[in-house]
């Protein structure tokens, strides 16, 4: 442990027990102060800030975070996204924002200028990221465009086909001999699989 107080005092104080103990306790307190000052400095920047600083920024931005579901890194990324959402807004800018949030190549932004439709095709599997994408799109698109969301999650569908045959025996004839509800209209035979 460094002598942070004793090095500034004359040498004859080094022999006094009270000053030696005072130096030890003050050195501990000064090291805690150094750590607190370093944390205050780190809290000035979103990526290096503590959880308390992230919570403070979320309150300032009106974000209702759920720390049980959302990671601290995602919450920092969301704060950065809110800070960096500034005009002018272009399709390229929106694509860059969505690539930042979701990941490069996982979103596509398309505009249909004739029908005034902005389509965002995204492969998002987390609800918190989906909400942030929706917030980003709604704050950046002009009022005359309609927002349309499409998902692009990759799933595999397996189709199995077969052909079967079943004979039908009609129980009624269309004349005056049948009584409605006495028997079913038709009876199905056993199913035979052809292919």
Buried (B, 14 or more C-beta within 10 A) or exposed (E): EEBBBBEEBEEEBEEEEEBBEBBEEBBEEEEEEEEEEEBEEEBEEBEEBEEEBBBEBBEEEEBEBEEEEBEEEBBBBBBBBBEEBEEEBEEEBBBBBBBBBBEEEBBBBEBEEEEEEBBBBBBBEEEBBBEBBBBBBEEBBEEEBEEEBEEEEEEEEEEEEEEEEEEEEEEBEEEEEEEEEEEEEEEEEEEEEEE
